[in-house]
Amino acid sequence: MRNWKNWLFPILTALTVVALALLPLRLSTLEDGELTGTVHAEPLTADNNFPAKPPELPGRVRLLAQYRSVPELLTIVGQEPEAKKREELAVQARRELERLAELGILPEKSNTYDAEFYTGLLYLRDQRDLSSAAFATLDTYDKETGETLSLFLDGESGQILALELHSELLWDFDISAEDTGKAFFGALGLEYAPAGNVQGDTAVFRLLDSGAVYWVHRYRDYLGITLEVDWDAADDALRAAMGYPPKNETSADADSMQKW
């Protein structure tokens, strides 16, 4: 009996040490699970594995297209940048807007270019292959003219990957949707091909290496360069997430219709 009591205290001490060592890790894991998909106050960098190894530009475009079409397949983390980072992003956005104006994609001047931006950081990770990338969202509004501008910046290259502009300056801005898309993708260095019919105010482009489709709308006082998943090139997981049948079933249905 005396020997049993002598062993009791060391055993309890060891169990306490193990519990204290594991508890912070468990609490951290639970906290990470609760914070996924919310706004983080502390910086997210490659040091904490988000994003770890961003893919090349076509892969980053694919992630952004999934965010716009099937966000449920992504881990999404938003973050409000600090003042210094906000200014850096604003400078980069204005530099990009100037570049697009020089290419003839945007009017040369707009009050929105120099207005104050509302900025956010966006981190996306594909839950299937763990590819991940960072982006910045910038929005602004000019009270005097009523112009609005919103855009996505690529976190790696700093290039604008999508934008929407409402401005009366576009009324007299003579460039078609098709020419806008060709100039935009040519500057990005992405391979593309027209997808479907091209009308005067709308053009659709398929990015060959990104699994994405871009819509370019050029209508009155509106210019939009937006993207979504290319459903014709999507794998079955993406198709199922949006309620589409698998590719083989679609092909079988098409063959059956041709027989009839």
C-alpha distance (Angstrom), angle and dihedral (degrees) to the residues before:
residue distance angle dihedral
M1 . . .
R2 3.77 . .
N3 3.84 91.6 .
W4 3.83 90.8 52.4
K5 3.81 91.6 54.7
N6 3.80 90.9 49.0
W7 3.85 90.4 58.0
L8 3.83 95.6 44.0
F9 3.81 97.7 75.2
P10 3.86 96.7 49.4
I11 3.83 90.7 48.2
L12 3.80 92.6 50.9
T13 3.79 90.1 46.8
A14 3.81 92.0 52.5
L15 3.82 92.2 48.8
T16 3.80 90.5 50.7
V17 3.80 92.3 51.8
V18 3.82 91.9 49.6
A19 3.81 91.5 48.6
L20 3.80 92.5 50.1
A21 3.80 90.6 49.5
L22 3.82 95.0 50.4
L23 3.80 99.3 39.0
P24 3.85 97.7 73.2
L25 3.83 90.7 48.6
R26 3.82 91.2 51.1
L27 3.79 92.6 46.8
S28 3.81 90.5 48.4
T29 3.81 90.9 51.2
L30 3.80 91.6 50.1
E31 3.78 91.3 47.6
D32 3.81 92.0 50.4
G33 3.78 89.5 51.8
E34 3.79 91.6 52.2
L35 3.81 93.3 46.8
T36 3.81 97.5 48.9
G37 3.78 107.2 112.7
T38 3.79 94.4 18.7
V39 3.78 136.4 95.7
H40 3.80 115.3 -77.4
A41 3.77 121.9 -152.9
E42 3.80 96.7 -160.4
P43 3.80 122.4 69.0
L44 3.80 117.7 -91.4
T45 3.79 112.4 -147.3
A46 3.77 140.8 152.8
D47 3.81 87.4 -83.2
N48 3.79 90.7 73.7
N49 3.80 92.9 39.4
F50 3.82 97.6 -107.6
P51 2.92 105.2 133.3
A52 3.80 98.3 7.6
K53 3.79 107.2 168.6
P54 3.80 112.4 1.7
P55 3.83 112.5 -152.1
E56 3.78 123.1 -123.3
L57 3.81 118.5 -76.5
P58 3.84 95.5 -82.7
G59 3.81 89.3 54.6
R60 3.78 92.3 48.5
V61 3.79 90.2 50.6
R62 3.81 87.6 51.7
L63 3.80 90.8 54.8
L64 3.78 91.7 49.8
A65 3.82 90.4 48.8
Q66 3.80 89.8 52.3
Y67 3.80 89.6 50.0
R68 3.79 89.5 56.1
S69 3.83 95.4 43.3
V70 3.83 111.8 23.6
P71 3.82 109.4 13.5
E72 3.81 90.3 160.8
L73 3.83 88.8 77.2
L74 3.80 91.6 57.2
T75 3.76 137.3 73.3
I76 3.80 102.6 -129.7
V77 3.79 125.0 -164.0
G78 3.78 123.2 178.1
Q79 3.78 125.8 -163.5
E80 3.78 135.0 -174.1
P81 3.81 107.4 -132.8
E82 3.78 123.9 -132.3
A83 3.80 120.0 -107.1
K84 3.81 94.8 -95.8
K85 3.80 92.2 50.4
R86 3.81 91.3 46.9
E87 3.79 90.2 55.6
E88 3.80 92.1 47.8
L89 3.80 90.7 51.9
A90 3.81 91.8 47.3
V91 3.80 90.7 52.5
Q92 3.79 90.9 48.5
A93 3.81 91.9 48.1
R94 3.82 92.2 51.1
R95 3.79 90.0 48.7
E96 3.79 90.0 52.4
L97 3.81 92.6 46.4
E98 3.78 89.4 52.5
R99 3.81 89.9 50.3
L100 3.82 91.9 51.2
A101 3.80 90.0 48.1
E102 3.81 89.9 53.2
L103 3.81 88.8 51.8
G104 3.80 89.7 54.1
I105 3.81 93.5 -113.7
L106 3.82 95.1 113.5
P107 3.81 134.8 29.6
E108 3.79 111.8 -91.4
K109 3.80 94.0 -119.4
S110 3.78 134.5 30.9
N111 3.79 131.9 154.8
T112 3.80 88.3 -128.5
Y113 3.80 92.4 65.4
D114 3.80 92.1 67.8
A115 3.79 98.6 30.7
E116 3.79 123.6 109.5
F117 3.80 112.4 -84.5
Y118 3.78 126.9 -139.1
T119 3.78 100.5 -138.8
G120 3.78 136.3 -164.1
L121 3.79 136.4 171.5
L122 3.78 119.8 -131.4
Y123 3.80 126.5 -163.1
L124 3.80 118.9 -168.4
R125 3.80 129.6 -171.9
D126 3.79 126.5 -178.2
Q127 3.81 105.6 -130.4
R128 3.80 91.0 -148.9
D129 3.81 104.6 54.0
L130 3.86 98.8 10.5
S131 3.80 92.6 -125.1
S132 3.79 107.9 155.3
A133 3.78 141.0 -179.2
A134 3.79 142.3 173.3
F135 3.80 128.4 -122.5
A136 3.78 137.5 175.4
T137 3.79 126.6 -135.9
L138 3.80 119.5 -152.1
D139 3.80 126.8 -175.6
T140 3.78 132.1 174.8
Y141 3.80 141.2 171.7
D142 3.80 130.2 -160.1
K143 3.80 112.4 -146.9
E144 3.78 95.3 -162.1
T145 3.80 97.9 54.8
G146 3.82 101.1 20.5
E147 3.80 90.4 -125.8
T148 3.80 118.3 153.1
L149 3.79 129.8 -166.0
S150 3.79 131.7 -176.1
L151 3.79 128.7 173.2
F152 3.80 146.9 165.7
L153 3.79 119.6 -129.2
D154 3.79 121.3 -157.3
G155 3.79 108.8 -121.4
E156 3.81 93.9 -142.9
S157 3.80 105.2 42.9
G158 3.82 99.2 19.7
Q159 3.81 90.0 -130.5
I160 3.79 123.8 143.0
L161 3.81 108.6 -108.0
A162 3.80 98.7 178.1
L163 3.79 137.0 5.3
E164 3.79 145.1 171.2
L165 3.79 124.0 -156.6
H166 3.79 128.8 -174.6
S167 3.81 109.8 -169.5
E168 3.80 138.5 140.3
L169 3.80 86.2 -135.1
L170 3.80 87.4 75.9
W171 3.81 91.8 66.5
D172 3.81 90.4 76.1
F173 3.82 95.9 30.3
D174 3.80 105.4 110.3
I175 3.81 110.9 -154.1
S176 3.79 127.2 113.4
A177 3.79 125.6 -128.0
E178 3.81 90.4 -114.0
D179 3.80 94.2 52.4
T180 3.81 89.9 45.3
G181 3.79 91.4 55.7
K182 3.80 94.5 45.9
A183 3.81 92.2 51.2
F184 3.82 92.5 44.5
F185 3.81 97.1 50.6
G186 3.78 92.9 39.0
A187 3.81 89.5 58.0
L188 3.81 91.4 48.1
G189 3.79 90.8 50.8
L190 3.81 93.1 -128.0
E191 3.79 123.7 145.6
Y192 3.79 111.6 -120.4
A193 3.78 142.9 167.7
P194 3.81 131.7 -164.2
A195 3.80 111.8 -96.8
G196 3.78 117.8 -154.3
N197 3.77 127.2 -29.2
V198 3.79 119.2 -16.8
Q199 3.81 115.3 -143.4
G200 3.76 128.7 -173.5
D201 3.80 95.7 -97.8
T202 3.83 100.3 28.8
A203 3.79 133.8 47.2
V204 3.80 128.6 175.9
F205 3.79 123.4 -153.5
R206 3.80 130.3 -171.6
L207 3.80 115.8 -147.3
L208 3.79 104.3 -141.6
D209 3.83 98.8 -151.3
S210 3.80 100.5 33.3
G211 3.78 107.2 56.6
A212 3.81 87.0 -127.5
V213 3.78 137.6 121.3
Y214 3.79 121.9 -150.0
W215 3.79 123.5 -151.5
V216 3.78 117.0 -155.7
H217 3.81 113.9 -165.3
R218 3.79 120.0 -173.8
Y219 3.78 108.8 177.4
R220 3.83 128.5 150.6
D221 3.82 105.1 -64.1
Y222 3.81 95.9 -4.1
L223 3.79 133.3 87.6
G224 3.79 119.5 178.6
I225 3.80 129.4 178.7
T226 3.80 103.0 -179.8
L227 3.78 135.4 155.5
E228 3.78 143.1 -150.9
V229 3.80 138.9 173.0
D230 3.79 115.6 -67.0
W231 3.80 99.2 -121.4
D232 3.79 93.0 -166.9
A233 3.80 89.6 59.8
A234 3.83 97.4 34.9
D235 3.79 120.6 117.1
D236 3.80 121.0 -121.0
A237 3.83 93.6 -96.3
L238 3.78 91.3 59.3
R239 3.78 92.4 43.1
A240 3.81 91.9 50.5
A241 3.82 91.3 49.5
M242 3.80 89.3 59.7
G243 3.80 95.9 40.5
Y244 3.80 96.7 -103.3
P245 3.82 120.4 139.0
P246 3.83 119.6 -112.2
K247 3.78 116.7 -85.1
N248 3.79 94.6 -109.3
E249 3.80 91.3 54.9
T250 3.79 90.8 48.9
S251 3.81 91.0 50.6
A252 3.81 91.0 47.4
D253 3.80 91.3 51.2
A254 3.81 90.5 49.9
D255 3.81 91.7 50.5
S256 3.79 90.3 48.6
M257 3.81 91.4 52.0
Q258 3.80 90.7 50.4
K259 3.82 90.8 53.9
W260 3.78 90.3 53.3
